[in-house]
Amino acid sequence: MTDIILVFIFGSIGYSALTPLSEYFCLNDGNCGNELEILDHALERMELRGVSIDQLNSTLQQPPFTYFHDGLRKLGYFDPISKIFVGVYDGVILTVMNNVKIQYIINLLSKGPR
């Protein structure tokens, strides 16, 4: 059983130079106000890296942490068991990585705004 509700919306919303896929992930906390949109880029990375929807959901259930990347304050989710990292900005899942070493997370956390 999965803890995500997929809602399909037609159309797309621009985000920087990337176009998000109109799929929303609703964290199962009883409040669908915690929607996360996912970019095509992130879905492509999931497929390429063999990350399932269930693994994505499990990672999103981890406590988020704040980090700075490309001049932006982002939220990161990391599952130390599966070693999957999810990067989120402004409610949009930007990337999904697997086989992430804890040192990568430590490096993200050590960088501050410049």
N, CA, C and O atoms as a MOPAC input file, in Angstrom:
PM7 MOZYME 1SCF
protein

 N      0.85100 1    -1.16600 1     0.00000 1
 C      0.00000 1     0.00000 1     0.00000 1
 C      0.89400 1     1.22500 1     0.00000 1
 O      1.92200 1     1.24600 1     0.67700 1
 N      0.51900 1     2.22500 1    -0.73900 1
 C      1.31400 1     3.44600 1    -0.82600 1
 C      0.67000 1     4.55500 1    -0.02200 1
 O     -0.54600 1     4.57800 1     0.16700 1
 N      1.48300 1     5.46000 1     0.44100 1
 C      0.98100 1     6.58300 1     1.22900 1
 C      0.85300 1     7.84400 1     0.39700 1
 O      0.70300 1     8.93400 1     0.95000 1
 N      0.90800 1     7.71800 1    -0.91800 1
 C      0.80600 1     8.88800 1    -1.77400 1
 C     -0.50800 1     8.83500 1    -2.53800 1
 O     -0.97800 1     7.76800 1    -2.93200 1
 N     -1.07000 1     9.97700 1    -2.73000 1
 C     -2.25300 1    10.09800 1    -3.57600 1
 C     -1.79000 1    10.82800 1    -4.82900 1
 O     -1.27000 1    11.94000 1    -4.74200 1
 N     -1.97200 1    10.21400 1    -5.98900 1
 C     -1.60700 1    10.86900 1    -7.23800 1
 C     -2.83800 1    11.54600 1    -7.81300 1
 O     -3.89400 1    10.92800 1    -7.94500 1
 N     -2.69800 1    12.78800 1    -8.14700 1
 C     -3.77500 1    13.53800 1    -8.76800 1
 C     -3.24400 1    14.02000 1   -10.11300 1
 O     -2.20000 1    14.67100 1   -10.16400 1
 N     -3.93100 1    13.71600 1   -11.17900 1
 C     -3.48700 1    14.13600 1   -12.49100 1
 C     -4.23000 1    15.40500 1   -12.88700 1
 O     -5.46000 1    15.45600 1   -12.88100 1
 N     -3.46200 1    16.41200 1   -13.22500 1
 C     -3.99800 1    17.69300 1   -13.65100 1
 C     -3.51000 1    17.90400 1   -15.08000 1
 O     -2.35400 1    17.60300 1   -15.37500 1
 N     -4.34300 1    18.40400 1   -15.96100 1
 C     -3.91600 1    18.64300 1   -17.33400 1
 C     -3.33000 1    20.03800 1   -17.44700 1
 O     -3.81200 1    20.98500 1   -16.82600 1
 N     -2.27500 1    20.14900 1   -18.25400 1
 C     -1.57500 1    21.41100 1   -18.40800 1
 C     -0.28100 1    21.37500 1   -17.63300 1
 O      0.03300 1    20.38000 1   -16.97900 1
 N      0.47300 1    22.45800 1   -17.70400 1
 C      1.73300 1    22.51400 1   -16.96200 1
 C      2.00000 1    23.93600 1   -16.52200 1
 O      1.41900 1    24.88800 1   -17.04200 1
 N      2.87800 1    24.05900 1   -15.56700 1
 C      3.24400 1    25.34900 1   -15.00500 1
 C      4.74000 1    25.49900 1   -15.21000 1
 O      5.48700 1    24.56800 1   -14.91100 1
 N      5.20200 1    26.62800 1   -15.70400 1
 C      6.63100 1    26.81000 1   -15.93800 1
 C      7.39500 1    26.97800 1   -14.64100 1
 O      6.89300 1    27.57900 1   -13.69200 1
 N      8.60000 1    26.45200 1   -14.60000 1
 C      9.48400 1    26.63300 1   -13.44900 1
 C     10.88000 1    26.78800 1   -14.00400 1
 O     11.44400 1    25.82600 1   -14.52700 1
 N     11.44800 1    27.96400 1   -13.90600 1
 C     12.75100 1    28.26000 1   -14.48700 1
 C     12.72900 1    27.80400 1   -15.94200 1
 O     11.79900 1    28.11800 1   -16.68600 1
 N     13.76300 1    27.06000 1   -16.34300 1
 C     13.81800 1    26.58000 1   -17.72000 1
 C     13.19900 1    25.20000 1   -17.84500 1
 O     13.19100 1    24.61600 1   -18.92900 1
 N     12.68200 1    24.67800 1   -16.74900 1
 C     12.13600 1    23.32800 1   -16.74400 1
 C     10.61800 1    23.37000 1   -16.70500 1
 O     10.03500 1    24.31100 1   -16.16500 1
 N      9.98500 1    22.37600 1   -17.26300 1
 C      8.52900 1    22.30200 1   -17.23600 1
 C      8.10100 1    21.13900 1   -16.35600 1
 O      8.44700 1    19.99100 1   -16.63600 1
 N      7.35100 1    21.42100 1   -15.29300 1
 C      6.92100 1    20.32700 1   -14.41900 1
 C      5.87200 1    19.44600 1   -15.07700 1
 O      5.02100 1    19.91800 1   -15.83100 1
 N      5.95200 1    18.18400 1   -14.78200 1
 C      4.88600 1    17.27600 1   -15.15400 1
 C      3.74000 1    17.56600 1   -14.20800 1
 O      3.97100 1    17.85400 1   -13.03300 1
 N      2.52700 1    17.49800 1   -14.68400 1
 C      1.39800 1    17.82900 1   -13.83400 1
 C      0.94500 1    16.63900 1   -13.00800 1
 O     -0.17400 1    16.14800 1   -13.15700 1
 N      1.81700 1    16.19300 1   -12.15300 1
 C      1.49200 1    15.16500 1   -11.17600 1
 C      1.80900 1    15.75500 1    -9.81800 1
 O      2.83300 1    16.41500 1    -9.64100 1
 N      0.94500 1    15.51900 1    -8.88000 1
 C      1.15500 1    16.05100 1    -7.54300 1
 C      1.21900 1    14.89800 1    -6.56000 1
 O      0.43400 1    13.95300 1    -6.64100 1
 N      2.15500 1    14.98200 1    -5.63700 1
 C      2.27600 1    14.00200 1    -4.57600 1
 C      1.74000 1    14.65100 1    -3.31800 1
 O      2.17400 1    15.73800 1    -2.93600 1
 N      0.81500 1    13.99800 1    -2.68600 1
 C      0.19300 1    14.51900 1    -1.49100 1
 C      0.70700 1    13.71400 1    -0.31300 1
 O      0.41500 1    12.52300 1    -0.20500 1
 N      1.46500 1    14.34200 1     0.56700 1
 C      1.96400 1    13.61800 1     1.72000 1
 C      0.79100 1    13.18900 1     2.57100 1
 O     -0.11200 1    13.98300 1     2.83200 1
 N      0.79400 1    11.95300 1     3.00400 1
 C     -0.34400 1    11.37700 1     3.71200 1
 C     -0.30600 1    11.75500 1     5.19300 1
 O     -0.02600 1    10.92000 1     6.05300 1
 N     -0.58900 1    13.01200 1     5.47000 1
 C     -0.64100 1    13.46100 1     6.85600 1
 C     -2.06100 1    13.89400 1     7.22100 1
 O     -2.28300 1    14.55700 1     8.23400 1
 N     -3.01800 1    13.50400 1     6.37500 1
 C     -4.40800 1    13.86000 1     6.63100 1
 C     -4.76600 1    15.23100 1     6.08900 1
 O     -5.92700 1    15.63700 1     6.14900 1
 N     -3.77800 1    15.95200 1     5.55800 1
 C     -4.01600 1    17.28300 1     5.02300 1
 C     -3.37300 1    17.35700 1     3.65000 1
 O     -2.14900 1    17.29600 1     3.53400 1
 N     -4.16700 1    17.48400 1     2.62800 1
 C     -3.64200 1    17.50100 1     1.26500 1
 C     -3.04200 1    18.86600 1     0.92800 1
 O     -2.75300 1    19.13900 1    -0.23700 1
 N     -2.85400 1    19.71500 1     1.91900 1
 C     -2.19000 1    20.99300 1     1.69000 1
 C     -0.70400 1    20.83700 1     1.47800 1
 O     -0.03600 1    21.79100 1     1.07900 1
 N     -0.16300 1    19.64400 1     1.73700 1
 C      1.26400 1    19.39600 1     1.56200 1
 C      1.53300 1    18.74000 1     0.21200 1
 O      2.17800 1    17.69300 1     0.14800 1
 N      1.04800 1    19.34000 1    -0.85100 1
 C      1.26700 1    18.79200 1    -2.17700 1
 C      2.67000 1    19.11900 1    -2.65600 1
 O      3.19700 1    20.19700 1    -2.38100 1
 N      3.26100 1    18.19300 1    -3.36600 1
 C      4.53600 1    18.41500 1    -4.02400 1
 C      4.35900 1    18.08400 1    -5.49400 1
 O      3.95200 1    16.97700 1    -5.84500 1
 N      4.66400 1    19.03700 1    -6.34200 1
 C      4.64700 1    18.79700 1    -7.77700 1
 C      5.99500 1    18.19000 1    -8.15300 1
 O      6.99900 1    18.44500 1    -7.48700 1
 N      6.02100 1    17.39800 1    -9.20300 1
 C      7.27900 1    16.75900 1    -9.60100 1
 C      7.62700 1    17.12500 1   -11.04100 1
 O      6.79100 1    17.02400 1   -11.93900 1
 N      8.86700 1    17.54900 1   -11.24500 1
 C      9.32400 1    17.91400 1   -12.58100 1
 C      9.55300 1    16.67300 1   -13.43500 1
 O      9.83600 1    15.59100 1   -12.92100 1
 N      9.42500 1    16.85000 1   -14.75000 1
 C      9.76200 1    15.77500 1   -15.67700 1
 C     11.18000 1    15.28300 1   -15.40600 1
 O     11.44300 1    14.08000 1   -15.43800 1
 N     12.08800 1    16.21300 1   -15.14000 1
 C     13.48800 1    15.87000 1   -14.86400 1
 C     13.57800 1    14.86900 1   -13.71300 1
 O     14.30900 1    13.88300 1   -13.80200 1
 N     12.84200 1    15.12200 1   -12.64100 1
 C     12.88100 1    14.23300 1   -11.48200 1
 C     12.30400 1    12.85600 1   -11.82700 1
 O     12.84000 1    11.83400 1   -11.40100 1
 N     11.22900 1    12.83100 1   -12.58800 1
 C     10.64800 1    11.54800 1   -13.00200 1
 C     11.60300 1    10.77300 1   -13.90300 1
 O     11.72100 1     9.55200 1   -13.79600 1
 N     12.28600 1    11.49900 1   -14.79600 1
 C     13.26600 1    10.84200 1   -15.66600 1
 C     14.40000 1    10.25200 1   -14.84100 1
 O     14.85800 1     9.14300 1   -15.11300 1
 N     14.85600 1    10.99700 1   -13.82700 1
 C     15.93100 1    10.50400 1   -12.96700 1
 C     15.46700 1     9.28100 1   -12.17200 1
 O     16.22800 1     8.33200 1   -11.98000 1
 N     14.22300 1     9.31200 1   -11.71800 1
 C     13.68600 1     8.15600 1   -10.99300 1
 C     13.72200 1     6.91300 1   -11.87800 1
 O     14.17500 1     5.85000 1   -11.45400 1
 N     13.24300 1     7.06000 1   -13.10700 1
 C     13.21100 1     5.92400 1   -14.02900 1
 C     14.62700 1     5.44600 1   -14.34500 1
 O     14.91300 1     4.25000 1   -14.29700 1
 N     15.50500 1     6.38600 1   -14.66600 1
 C     16.88700 1     6.04600 1   -14.99800 1
 C     17.59700 1     5.35700 1   -13.83600 1
 O     18.40100 1     4.44800 1   -14.04300 1
 N     17.29700 1     5.79000 1   -12.62400 1
 C     17.98500 1     5.27500 1   -11.44100 1
 C     17.23700 1     4.14400 1   -10.74300 1
 O     17.69700 1     3.63400 1    -9.72200 1
 N     16.09400 1     3.75100 1   -11.28500 1
 C     15.35100 1     2.63100 1   -10.72400 1
 C     14.70000 1     2.92100 1    -9.38400 1
 O     14.57900 1     2.02600 1    -8.54700 1
 N     14.27600 1     4.16900 1    -9.17100 1
 C     13.61100 1     4.55300 1    -7.92100 1
 C     12.10200 1     4.47200 1    -8.12600 1
 O     11.55800 1     5.10100 1    -9.03300 1
 N     11.43900 1     3.70300 1    -7.28800 1
 C      9.99200 1     3.50900 1    -7.41600 1
 C      9.21800 1     4.62400 1    -6.71700 1
 O      9.77200 1     5.40000 1    -5.93800 1
 N      7.93300 1     4.68000 1    -7.01600 1
 C      7.03600 1     5.63600 1    -6.35500 1
 C      7.01000 1     5.35600 1    -4.85200 1
 O      7.01200 1     6.28900 1    -4.04900 1
 N      6.98700 1     4.08100 1    -4.46900 1
 C      6.98900 1     3.72800 1    -3.04800 1
 C      8.26900 1     4.20600 1    -2.36200 1
 O      8.22300 1     4.68200 1    -1.22700 1
 N      9.41200 1     4.08100 1    -3.04500 1
 C     10.66400 1     4.55900 1    -2.46700 1
 C     10.66900 1     6.07800 1    -2.35100 1
 O     11.17200 1     6.63200 1    -1.37300 1
 N     10.10600 1     6.74800 1    -3.35600 1
 C      9.99300 1     8.20900 1    -3.28500 1
 C      9.14100 1     8.59500 1    -2.08800 1
 O      9.51000 1     9.47900 1    -1.31500 1
 N      8.00400 1     7.93400 1    -1.93700 1
 C      7.11600 1     8.23100 1    -0.82400 1
 C      7.80100 1     7.99900 1     0.51300 1
 O      7.68200 1     8.81300 1     1.42800 1
 N      8.51200 1     6.89500 1     0.62300 1
 C      9.21700 1     6.58700 1     1.86900 1
 C     10.23500 1     7.67100 1     2.19500 1
 O     10.37500 1     8.06900 1     3.35200 1
 N     10.93800 1     8.14300 1     1.18900 1
 C     11.92100 1     9.21300 1     1.40200 1
 C     11.23100 1    10.49900 1     1.83400 1
 O     11.73600 1    11.20900 1     2.70400 1
 N     10.09000 1    10.80600 1     1.24000 1
 C      9.35000 1    12.02900 1     1.59300 1
 C      8.75300 1    11.96700 1     2.98900 1
 O      8.32600 1    12.99200 1     3.52100 1
 N      8.71500 1    10.78600 1     3.59100 1
 C      8.22600 1    10.65600 1     4.96000 1
 C      9.32100 1    10.96500 1     5.97900 1
 O      9.04200 1    11.08600 1     7.17200 1
 N     10.55800 1    11.09300 1     5.51900 1
 C     11.67200 1    11.43300 1     6.40800 1
 C     11.58500 1    12.90600 1     6.79100 1
 O     10.97900 1    13.69200 1     6.06300 1
 N     12.18200 1    13.29600 1     7.92300 1
 C     12.16800 1    14.71500 1     8.29500 1
 C     12.96400 1    15.54100 1     7.27600 1
 O     14.08400 1    15.17100 1     6.92300 1
 N     12.40400 1    16.63900 1     6.80800 1
 C     13.12300 1    17.46000 1     5.83300 1
 C     14.22600 1    18.28500 1     6.50700 1
 O     14.17800 1    18.55700 1     7.70600 1
 N     15.20300 1    18.66700 1     5.71400 1
 C     16.25000 1    19.56600 1     6.18600 1
 C     16.43000 1    20.66600 1     5.14100 1
 O     16.16200 1    20.46700 1     3.95700 1
 N     16.88400 1    21.81400 1     5.59900 1
 C     17.10100 1    22.95300 1     4.71900 1
 C     18.55000 1    22.97800 1     4.26700 1
 O     19.46700 1    22.74800 1     5.05500 1
 N     18.74000 1    23.25900 1     2.98900 1
 C     20.08700 1    23.41000 1     2.45300 1
 C     20.06600 1    24.47600 1     1.36200 1
 O     19.00600 1    24.82800 1     0.84500 1
 N     21.24300 1    24.98200 1     1.02100 1
 C     21.36100 1    25.99000 1    -0.02200 1
 C     22.04000 1    25.37400 1    -1.23200 1
 O     23.05300 1    24.68400 1    -1.11700 1
 N     21.45100 1    25.64100 1    -2.41100 1
 C     22.00300 1    25.12000 1    -3.65900 1
 C     21.62800 1    26.08900 1    -4.77300 1
 O     20.47400 1    26.50600 1    -4.87200 1
 N     22.58200 1    26.44300 1    -5.59900 1
 C     22.35000 1    27.38300 1    -6.70700 1
 C     21.70800 1    28.68300 1    -6.22200 1
 O     20.86500 1    29.25900 1    -6.91000 1
 N     22.11000 1    29.13800 1    -5.03800 1
 C     21.61500 1    30.40100 1    -4.50000 1
 C     20.21000 1    30.34200 1    -3.93100 1
 O     19.64200 1    31.37900 1    -3.58900 1
 N     19.63900 1    29.15600 1    -3.82200 1
 C     18.27200 1    29.00800 1    -3.31900 1
 C     18.25700 1    28.16100 1    -2.06100 1
 O     19.04600 1    27.22700 1    -1.91200 1
 N     17.34700 1    28.50100 1    -1.15900 1
 C     17.11700 1    27.67500 1     0.02300 1
 C     16.13200 1    26.58500 1    -0.37700 1
 O     15.01000 1    26.87000 1    -0.79700 1
 N     16.56100 1    25.33800 1    -0.24500 1
 C     15.74900 1    24.20200 1    -0.66500 1
 C     15.51100 1    23.26700 1     0.50700 1
 O     16.16000 1    23.36900 1     1.54800 1
 N     14.56800 1    22.35600 1     0.31700 1
 C     14.32100 1    21.29800 1     1.29400 1
 C     14.86600 1    19.99600 1     0.74200 1
 O     14.69900 1    19.68200 1    -0.43600 1
 N     15.51400 1    19.25000 1     1.60600 1
 C     16.01100 1    17.94300 1     1.22200 1
 C     15.36900 1    16.87400 1     2.08800 1
 O     15.07100 1    17.09200 1     3.26200 1
 N     15.16500 1    15.72900 1     1.48900 1
 C     14.66900 1    14.54700 1     2.20100 1
 C     15.67000 1    13.43300 1     1.91200 1
 O     16.06000 1    13.22300 1     0.76400 1
 N     16.07800 1    12.72800 1     2.94600 1
 C     17.05700 1    11.66300 1     2.76400 1
 C     16.64000 1    10.45400 1     3.57800 1
 O     16.36200 1    10.55200 1     4.77300 1
 N     16.60100 1     9.31000 1     2.90600 1
 C     16.30800 1     8.04500 1     3.57000 1
 C     17.62900 1     7.29300 1     3.71500 1
 O     18.16600 1     6.80400 1     2.72100 1
 N     18.16100 1     7.19200 1     4.93500 1
 C     19.46200 1     6.55400 1     5.11600 1
 C     19.45800 1     5.04800 1     4.82900 1
 O     20.51500 1     4.46200 1     4.59500 1
 N     18.29300 1     4.42500 1     4.84500 1
 C     18.21100 1     2.98900 1     4.55500 1
 C     18.33300 1     2.74500 1     3.04500 1
 O     19.15500 1     1.94300 1     2.60200 1
 N     17.51000 1     3.44200 1     2.26900 1
 C     17.53900 1     3.26200 1     0.80800 1
 C     18.60700 1     4.12700 1     0.14400 1
 O     18.95900 1     3.90200 1    -1.01400 1
 N     19.12400 1     5.12000 1     0.87900 1
 C     20.12800 1     6.06800 1     0.37100 1
 C     19.58100 1     6.91100 1    -0.77700 1
 O     20.30500 1     7.27000 1    -1.70600 1
 N     18.27500 1     7.22100 1    -0.69100 1
 C     17.63700 1     8.06100 1    -1.70100 1
 C     17.51700 1     9.47600 1    -1.15100 1
 O     17.15100 1     9.68400 1     0.00600 1
 N     17.83500 1    10.45000 1    -2.01500 1
 C     17.74300 1    11.87200 1    -1.68700 1
 C     16.74500 1    12.51400 1    -2.63900 1
 O     16.75100 1    12.23300 1    -3.83700 1
 N     15.88500 1    13.38000 1    -2.10000 1
 C     14.92400 1    14.12900 1    -2.89500 1
 C     15.14400 1    15.60800 1    -2.60600 1
 O     15.12500 1    16.03000 1    -1.45000 1
 N     15.35200 1    16.39400 1    -3.66100 1
 C     15.52100 1    17.84000 1    -3.53800 1
 C     14.25300 1    18.55600 1    -3.95300 1
 O     13.70200 1    18.29200 1    -5.02200 1
 N     13.78300 1    19.47500 1    -3.09500 1
 C     12.52100 1    20.17800 1    -3.31000 1
 C     12.73900 1    21.67600 1    -3.18800 1
 O     13.44900 1    22.13800 1    -2.29500 1
 N     12.12600 1    22.43100 1    -4.08800 1
 C     12.13200 1    23.88900 1    -3.98600 1
 C     10.72800 1    24.40300 1    -4.28600 1
 O     10.13900 1    24.07100 1    -5.31500 1
 N     10.20900 1    25.20600 1    -3.38600 1
 C      8.91500 1    25.86000 1    -3.58000 1
 C      7.80800 1    24.86500 1    -3.93600 1
 O      6.98200 1    25.12300 1    -4.81100 1
 N      7.80600 1    23.71700 1    -3.23500 1
 C      6.75500 1    22.72900 1    -3.44800 1
 C      6.92500 1    21.88400 1    -4.69400 1
 O      6.00100 1    21.17300 1    -5.08900 1
 N      8.10500 1    21.94900 1    -5.32700 1
 C      8.35300 1    21.20700 1    -6.56100 1
 C      9.53700 1    20.26100 1    -6.34300 1
 O     10.61400 1    20.69400 1    -5.93200 1
 N      9.33500 1    18.97700 1    -6.61700 1
 C     10.43100 1    18.01100 1    -6.54800 1
 C     11.30500 1    18.23600 1    -7.77100 1
 O     10.87800 1    18.04400 1    -8.91000 1
 N     12.55900 1    18.65300 1    -7.50100 1
 C     13.47500 1    18.97300 1    -8.58900 1
 C     14.29900 1    17.77900 1    -9.03900 1
 O     14.52600 1    17.58900 1   -10.23400 1
 N     14.74600 1    16.97500 1    -8.08300 1
 C     15.58700 1    15.84100 1    -8.43100 1
 C     15.42300 1    14.71100 1    -7.43900 1
 O     15.03200 1    14.91700 1    -6.29000 1
 N     15.72800 1    13.51800 1    -7.90500 1
 C     15.70400 1    12.31600 1    -7.07800 1
 C     17.00300 1    11.56800 1    -7.36800 1
 O     17.30800 1    11.24900 1    -8.51700 1
 N     17.75500 1    11.29500 1    -6.31500 1
 C     19.04300 1    10.60700 1    -6.46500 1
 C     19.04700 1     9.34800 1    -5.61000 1
 O     18.43100 1     9.31200 1    -4.54500 1
 N     19.74000 1     8.32100 1    -6.07500 1
 C     19.90000 1     7.12100 1    -5.27000 1
 C     21.38100 1     6.87900 1    -5.01300 1
 O     22.24000 1     7.54900 1    -5.58700 1
 N     21.66600 1     5.92100 1    -4.14800 1
 C     23.04700 1     5.60200 1    -3.76300 1
 C     23.79600 1     6.82500 1    -3.23500 1
 O     24.99200 1     6.98700 1    -3.47600 1
 N     23.07900 1     7.67500 1    -2.51700 1
 C     23.67100 1     8.88900 1    -1.96300 1
 C     24.39100 1     8.54900 1    -0.65800 1
 O     23.82000 1     7.93600 1     0.24400 1
 N     25.62600 1     8.95200 1    -0.58200 1
 C     26.40600 1     8.74000 1     0.63600 1
 C     26.10300 1     9.85100 1     1.63300 1
 O     25.78400 1    10.97300 1     1.24200 1
 N     26.20200 1     9.54000 1     2.90800 1
 C     25.91200 1    10.52100 1     3.95600 1
 C     26.80300 1    11.75400 1     3.81600 1
 O     26.39400 1    12.85000 1     4.19800 1
 N     28.00800 1    11.59700 1     3.27800 1
 C     28.90500 1    12.73900 1     3.09900 1
 C     28.29700 1    13.78200 1     2.15800 1
 O     28.52800 1    14.97900 1     2.33200 1
 N     27.53100 1    13.34100 1     1.17400 1
 C     26.84800 1    14.27300 1     0.26700 1
 C     25.87500 1    15.15400 1     1.06100 1
 O     25.81300 1    16.36400 1     0.84700 1
 N     25.12400 1    14.54600 1     1.97000 1
 C     24.16600 1    15.28300 1     2.79400 1
 C     24.91400 1    16.24700 1     3.71400 1
 O     24.50000 1    17.39500 1     3.87700 1
 N     25.99600 1    15.79400 1     4.30600 1
 C     26.80400 1    16.65600 1     5.17600 1
 C     27.33000 1    17.85400 1     4.38600 1
 O     27.33300 1    18.97700 1     4.89100 1
 N     27.77000 1    17.62000 1     3.16300 1
 C     28.25100 1    18.71500 1     2.31800 1
 C     27.13300 1    19.70700 1     2.00600 1
 O     27.35500 1    20.91800 1     2.03200 1
 N     25.93200 1    19.20100 1     1.71000 1
 C     24.80800 1    20.10300 1     1.45200 1
 C     24.51800 1    20.98100 1     2.66000 1
 O     24.27900 1    22.18200 1     2.53500 1
 N     24.54400 1    20.35300 1     3.83500 1
 C     24.21900 1    21.07800 1     5.06200 1
 C     25.30000 1    22.09600 1     5.44000 1
 O     25.01600 1    23.06300 1     6.14800 1
 N     26.50800 1    21.89200 1     4.98400 1
 C     27.60500 1    22.79500 1     5.36400 1
 C     27.63100 1    24.06300 1     4.51200 1
 O     28.30300 1    25.03100 1     4.86800 1
 N     26.91700 1    24.06700 1     3.40800 1
 C     26.90800 1    25.24200 1     2.53300 1
 C     25.79900 1    26.20000 1     2.95800 1
 O     24.65300 1    25.79700 1     3.15600 1
 N     26.15600 1    27.45700 1     3.09200 1
 C     25.18200 1    28.47300 1     3.45900 1
 C     24.99300 1    29.46000 1     2.34100 1
 O     25.64100 1    29.34500 1     1.30000 1
 N     24.12300 1    30.42900 1     2.52500 1
 C     23.91200 1    31.43100 1     1.48000 1
 C     25.17300 1    32.24200 1     1.26700 1
 O     25.92200 1    32.51500 1     2.20400 1
 N     25.39400 1    32.62000 1     0.02900 1
 C     26.58500 1    33.42800 1    -0.31400 1
 C     26.17800 1    34.75800 1    -0.84100 1
 O     27.03400 1    35.57500 1    -1.18200 1

